[in-house]
Amino acid sequence: MTFLSPNFFIGNIRIGTIEGASCMNMGNNYPTNFQNHKKHNQGFGSISGDHNSLEGLRSILSDPDVIDLFNQGSQAEELPQVVKELLEYQLQKNQEDEEQSVSIHHQQK
């Protein structure tokens, strides 16, 4: 078989799981611009072993999805328009709240 031959022979292959934003490549390939993103939220954790008992367990997970928007895409890419609008709105609202607070503070003096 020659170097970079388009032929490959596999007698048997078994893939149990591909996870964690992974990929499986076969043959002669050169993945370019491959990106992966993985998010793992776990409010409790994991338990292993025998004869485990959990009673009265309570767990809370807070996951603001807006933050996830910033983790997608490359650093050089521009923010999506909806994110820009949300940020502009929030900045404007914060400025108005701050101006109102300063105004009230001056009136009290």
Buried (B, 14 or more C-beta within 10 A) or exposed (E): EEEEEEEEEEEEEEEEEEEEEEEEEEEEEEEEEEEEEEEEEEEEEEEEEEEEEEEEEEEEEEEEEEEEEEEEEEEEEEEEEEEEEBEEEEEEEEEEEEEEEEEEEEEEE
